Amino acid sequence: MSFLQSLKNREKLLQWFDDVTFRRELDAFHAAHASKFANYEEGGQCDHSWHGLHEEYQQLFEQHLHRFLQREGMKEREFVALTQRYAKGVSGDEAEEWDAFPT
């Protein structure tokens, strides 16, 4: 059984991303930058100035994931390999969510 296929491990990962401290970091990021997106219309063009904000936001998630992997004693490439194998075995709504990730 892979890391992600174990319900216990999957729940541990989900809980890690629901961590209060991490949520506060995201809330602070949202509060600091929400006004920059005030004029965005769904389906509209993305302003090129948002690229740096996207990278910063992505970095928040990546740093948090790296802390989780470190705590679990897992290397990033091992985790990516497991997620790719896991994604091949899902269906329905969950499969649609995984389609957003490159394989």
N, C-alpha and C positions, 0 to 999 in steps of 0.2 A: 504494500500500500504506500502510495506516495505521500509526501508531506501534506499536499493540499487535499488529497482524497480523504485523509483522516479528518473527520468532522471536528474533533477536538482542536487540531492544528488550524483548520480553516477558521474556526470561531476565534481562536487566539489571535490570528492575523487581523480579523475584522475588528475585534475589540481593541487591538493596538491602534488602529486608525480612528477609533472612536474615543481615544484617550482625551481627557479633559484638557491637558496642557496643549496637545496638538490642535484641538478644536479652538483654543484661545489664540494660538498662532494664526490659524486660518481666519478667525474673526477679525483679528488685528489687521491682517493683510487686506481683507475685504473692506474694512472701515477706512483704511488708508487710501485705497485705490478705486473704490466703487464710483466715485464721481467722474472718473475718467471714461466710464462706460455709459454715462447717463444718456447719451444721444444714440446709442446703438439700437438698431431695429433688427428684430429676429430675421435671419436670412440675408441681412445686409452685409456690406463690405466691412472687413476688419481694418482698423487703422494700424498702419505699420508701427506706430509708436507703442503699440500694445505688446510687441514681440518681447521686449525686455521684461515686461510684467509677467508674461506667460512663462518665460524662463525662470524667473524668480519664484513664481507659484509652483512650477514643476519641481524646482529645487527643494522646496519645503517638503513635498511628498517623498522625493528621493532620499533626502536626509533622514526622514522619519523611517522609511523602509530600511535603510542601511542600519539604523539603530536596532530595529527589530531583528534583522538578519544576524547582526553581531551578537545580540542577546541569545539567539537560537543556535549560534555556531554554524551558520550556513553562508557559503560564498554566493555572491550575486549571480554568477553564471549557473550555479546549481539551482538556484531559485528560478531563474528564467527557464532553464530546461524543464523543471518540474511544471511550471505554469503552462508551457507549450504542450507538454504531454497531457496535462489536465484538460486544457482547452479543447483538445481533440475528442475528448470523451463526454462532453456536455451537449445538451440539446435544449430546445425551447427558448424561453426568455433568457436563460443563463448563457446560452450559446450566442445570442445576439449581443449580449454585453461583452463577451470575449472577442467578438469580431472587431472591436475597436483596437485591439492590441496586435502589433505585428508579430508574425511568426518566423 
